[in-house]
Amino acid sequence: MNYNPFPRSGIAIIDDSDKVLGKLMPLHKDVSRKIVDYITDVINPGSIKKNDGDYLSLIIRGDYGTGKTQTLMYIKYLLKSITIEGIRPYVIYIDNPGQKLPELIGSIVEQIGVENFRRYLWNIFMDYLKGNGDVFQDKSSEEIQAMVNSIKDDITSVIKPREQTLFDKQTSIGEDIFEKQYLNYKVLLDELLNISKSSQKKEIVKKIKEHMIKCYTGFFKSSVVADYFYDIVSDNLGINKSWDIITSGSSTELNKREVYILKAIVNIVKSEMGYTSFIILVDEFEEITTDRLKPTDIDNYLRNLRSLIDREKNWCSVFAMTGLALENIKTYSPPLAARIDDRIVDLQRLDVESCMTLISNYLSLARDNQEFDISPFTKPAIETFLNTKDKQLAGSPRFVVKTCYMLLQRAAEELDKDAQIDENFVRKHMEGLLKQ
């Protein structure tokens, strides 16, 4: 054995390698089957009849320490490992749902990245200047052309051409400078400033902003969101205040407007990044229903999440939570529960056989031999440390992994190289935790 493969905390390591995650598959066949069925339906919408659009939900239900995070990591590993032509799922893991829905959405936005967001929003405006987008829906080609010409004329109306020298590139407002596909906001602004008097920057910036806000309002149906998106696009220096506000979920202005941001996220993932499906894995969802939140805050979060699912269906979710949390959600918001609990994976506590499999899987990570092998642990040793006084610890995967790490460390310090970790060794180091 090359090293101690058990996590010291007993908790799944979020950024574990694919080799590790692939080895730590669910221990019960029914769990694996339900996960595979869910993934199959997510990546291949034609495999089932869905009356509610693309949205599908799965709940990973289990007590504390039963391996919910590890199961989410395995789902993420499976989705990222898909190599089927024409199928590219994009998966995001969120370790905490936050205290308000905008915080959850902000965590998703942050993982998408400011440059992807900025590029996507800028391309929407470029399409707008060419007559594409929601603003032009239900218009004839003649009407669209007239609107596009009006937009361009309005932008250029504030430009007063500067005098050109012999060495200047000969450019005039009469040329259709909007036919180009500009890389970003700054490039377009520089082009307009290049043909205008130096004192006109303020008027030109104001006019571009006016049309960008109009474009984003038409596309996202929210002037508030449009303002934030304009700030993100027009600032090419990296992270800006509006980006921080969106990713932190700190603005009350964005409450109940999460659907517009999620729409942008889905479009970025599918249109700009080329993925075919979008899956969000949310851990610790029981935090929403705990006493640390006021009942009104819980109600608002769950009601807004239900509205989000109803209004934007082109995504899928996996929520990990305790059984009590799911019952609380059913009490607070039966409509939301009905939308997310049609598929449930129940995680069970470990018995001796499943515990032996778990230990063998971990040990194989530190060995060249991939066959089933629990040594240096013995079966009586495993039976012993499963027999705890505390019922919450008995059969808990987290407790088992944490225990195995500790026992393996003590064995390396105290036992000969080929010695076994037996029942007596376990009792020596776990005195007080075990039944007599």
N, C-alpha and C positions, 0 to 999 in steps of 0.2 A: 504494500500500500504506500503510495507516494505522499499522501497528506490526509488530514482529517476532513472528509468531504461534507460533514454535517454542519449547517449554519449554527453558529453559537447561540443566536437568539431564538432559534427554532422557527423563524419567520422567513418566508420566501424572499430571495434576493431579486429585486425588481429588474436589474440589468444583467441577470445571469445569461450565460452564453446559450446558444441553441442546443449545444451538446448536452448541457445540464437540463434545460427545460424539456428536451425530447425524452430524456431518461425518466423524468419525474411525472409520468403520466398518471391519470386517476387510477386508483387501486380497484375500483369496482366497475364491472363491465357495463352495468346499466347507466352509470355516469358517463362513461366514454361514449356509449351509443347515443345518448341524448345530445351530447355536445356535437358529435359528428353529424347527427341529423339536423341540428340547428345550423351549423356551418354550411351544410349542403344546401339548405333552403335559402340562406342568406346570399351565397355567391351565385346561386342558380335560381332566380325568381320563378322561372318557368316550371320548376319541379313541384310546386304546390300552387293551389289556387288561393290567392290572397285578395280578399275583398277590401282591405284597408290600405291599398297602396303598397309601398316597398317595406314599410316599417315592420320589423319583427323584434320580439323581446325574449330574453331568457333570464331567469333568476337563478343564481347560485345561492342556495339556502343552507345554512349550517350554523351551529353554535360557534362561539369564540374558540379559535384554535383548531378548527376542523379542516383547515386547508383551503379556505375560500380564495385567498390571494394567490396561492400556488395554482389553483384551478384556473383563475383568470390568466395567469402567466402562460399556462399550457394552451388555453384557447388562443391567446395572442401568438404563441409559437406556431400553432397549426395554421392560422390565417396567413401569417407571414411566410410560411413554407410552401404555400400553394404555387404550383408552376404550370397550371393549365393555361393553354393559350387563350387569350381573350378574357381572362378572369384575373383581376388585380384588386383584391380587397385592401382597403386602407384601415388600419386599426389603431386606436388611441386608448391608452390606459390612464385613468384618472384615479389617483390614490385616495382622494377625499372629495365628496360632493359639495363641500362648502356649506355655508349657512343660508345662502340665497341662490336661486337659480342662476342669476348673472355670474356668480362666482364659478359655477360649474361650466357655463358656456365660455367664460374667460379662460379657464384652464385649457379648454379645447383649442381656442383661438391661439393661445400662446404656443401650443405644440405645432400648429400649422405654420407659424413663423411670420414675422412681419414682412419679409421680402415676398413670400408667396401671396400674402394678402394684398400687398401694395401692387404687385404685378397684375393680379386678377382685377382689382378695382380700376386700374389704369386702362386695361384692355376693354372694360365696359365702356369707358368714356370714349376711347378710340372708335369703338363700334357706333356709339351715339353720333359721332361726327360724320359717320358714313351712312346714317339712316337706319341703323339696326338697334333693337331694344324695345322695351315695353312702351316707351313714349310713342312709338310709331305703330303700335298694334291697331289693326282694323283700318289702316289708311291705305289709299290707293298709291301706286308707284308715283303718280304725278303729285299727290299730296305730300308724300315722303320727301320727294326731291325739293319741293317748295319749302318744306320745313327745314331741311338740311341747309339749303341756301340762305334761309333767314337766320339760322344759327350762326353760320359762318360770317354773314354780313354784319350781324350784331357784334360778334367778337372783334372783327376787324374795324368796326366803326369808330372805336376809341383810339385807333392807331393814327398818329400823324407821322408820315414817312420822314425820316431824316435825310439830309442831303448826302448823296453817295459820292465818293472820290473815285478817281481813276482805278485805284487798286482794289476797290470793294468788289465782292461777288455781286453781280447785277441781279438784285431781287426786288420785286415789287409786290404790293398788296394784290395787284391784279392777278398774279399767279395763284393757283389754288394750292396754297401751302398745306392745306388740311388733307390732301390726298396721300401724304406720307404716313408711314406707320412709325410714329415717334416712340422711342424707347421708354421714356418716362415723362413726367410732368416738367422737370427741369429742362429737358431737351426742347419741348414745345415752347416753353416760356422763353428760352434763349433765342429760338428762331423768331418769335414775334418781337422780342426786344431788339434783335439785330436790324430790323427794318423800321424801327420807330425811334423817336427822339428819346434821349436818355431820361428825360423828366417824366416819362409816361408809365413807368413800371407799375405804380400804384393802381392806375386805372385799368391797365391790362390784367393785372393779377385779380382785381375785383371782378372783371368781366368773365374771366375764365372760371373763377369760383362760382359765379352766378349760374353758369351753365353746367358745371360739374354737380352742384347741389341739385339742380333741376333733373339732371340725368339720374343721379342716385336716388332721389325721391321717387321718380317714376319707376325705377327698377325695384327698390326695396320697400316702397309704400310707407316710408317714414322719413320726415324731414329731420328728425333728431338724429337718427342713424346716419342719414346722408351727411350731416355736419361732421360727425366723427370720422366718417370714411374720407371725406375731403381732406381733413387734417392729416390723416395717415398718408394719403397719396401725395399731397403737396409738400410734405416734409421728407426730403430724400437723405436725411442725415442719420437714419437708423430709427431707434426707438424714440417715440415722442409722447407727449402728455396724453393724447387721445388713445394711443395704443395702450399705455399703462392703465388708463381708466377702464378700457374694455376688458383687458386681461385680468384685472383685479376684481371686476364686477362691482366697483365702488360707487358708480353713478346711479342715483335714484331715477335719473332721466331715462335710463335704459331698462328699468323694470317694465315687464310685460311687452318688451320689444325684442326679446331674445330670439323670436322666430326669424326676424330679419337678418340677424347675425348668423344664425344657424343656416339659413338659406345661402348666405355668402360662403360659409364653410363648406357646405355640400357641393356647391358649384366649383369652388377652388379645387377640392379633392377630385371631383369627377371631370370637370372641363379643363382645368389648367394643369393638373398633375397626372391626369390620365388613368385614374383608378375607376373601377367599375362598381364598387360598393364601399360603404362607409360604416364602420362599426365602432361604437364607443363602449369601453369596459369601465364600469364605475365601481370602485371598491368602497367598503365601509359605509354602505348606504343607510345602515341603521343609525348613523350619526344624525340623520334628518329627524328621526323620531324620538330622540333622547330628551331628557329633562333640561338640557342646556339651552334648548330653543323654546320660546314661548309658543303656546298653542296656535296663536295667530300667525306666527312665522312659519310654523310647520304647514298650516293650512294654505298659506300663500305659496310656499314652495311647491307643494304637491299639486295645487290647482293650476299653477303656471306651467308645471311640467306636463300635466294632462293637455293643456291648451297647446303647448309646443308640439306634442305628438300628433294632435289632431290637425294642426295647420301645416306641419312640415314632416312628410312621411318618408322622405328619401334617405333614411338612415336606419340603423339598427342598434340595439343596445343589449348589454349584459350587465345586470345589477347584482352585486354580491351583498347579501344581508343575512341577519339572523331571522329565525322563524317569528320571533316576537315582533321584529320590525315590520315584517310583511303583514302581520295581523293588525298592527297599529295603522299601517297605510290603508288597509281595508276599512278601518274605522273612520279615519280622517277623510279619505277620498275613495269610495267604492268605484267611481268611474275610472280613476287612474289604475287601481288594482286590476280592474277588468282588462285594461289595455296592456299590462306588463306581466301578468301572472299566468298566461296560457301555457307557458312552458317553464317547468321548474325542475332543477337538478338538486336533489337532496344529498348532502354530504354526511356520511355516517362515521361514527367513531370506529377506531381500529380494533379488530379482534386479533388473536395471535397470528393467524395466517396472513392477514393483510399487513400486519406490522412487520412480519418477516420479509414480505415482498418489498415494503417501503425501505427497510434497512438494506436489503440486497441491492436495490436500485441505487441508493446513495453510495454504497461501498464500491459499486462497479465504476463509479466516476473516478475513483482513485486507483483503479486496477486495470491492467491490460486484459484480464480475464473477464468476459462479459456474462459468464454463466451465473445462475442463481447461487449465491454464496453469502451466508450471514456471518461467517467467522470474521473476527474473533468472538462474536456474540454467540451464545448458546441459546437454544430454545427455552430451557428453564429460566435463563436470565431474563429473556424477553417476557415470559409469563410473570416473572416476579415484578418487574418495573411497570407492568400494566395493572398490577393489583394495588392501586393507590387508595389511600384513605379518602382523599378528596374526589368526589364523583366527577367534578368538572375536569380533573386531570386524567381520569381513567380513559384510555383510548384516544386521547387528543393527539393528533399528528404533530402539533406544535410542541407539546410536552415530550413526545417520543423523540423527535429530532433533537431537541435541546438536551434531553437526557443522554442520547447516544453520543453527542458531541462531548459532554462532560465525562462520560465513562471511558470513551476512547482516549481522551487526554490523560485521565488518571492511569489508564492501563499503560500508556506509553512511558509514564513516569515510574510506575511501580512494578509492572510485570515483565517477565522475560519475553523475548521477541515472539516466541511461538505459543505463549500462554493464552488461555481462553478467558473471556469475561463471563464468569459463571454466576450462579445464584448468590453465592456468598460475597463475591466482589460487589454485586449490585446492592446487597443489603448493607454492606460496609459503608458505601458512599451515599446511600439514600435513606439512611436511618431517620425515622420521623415522618417520612412521606408514605411509607408502605404499611399495608396491613400486616399484622403478625401471622 
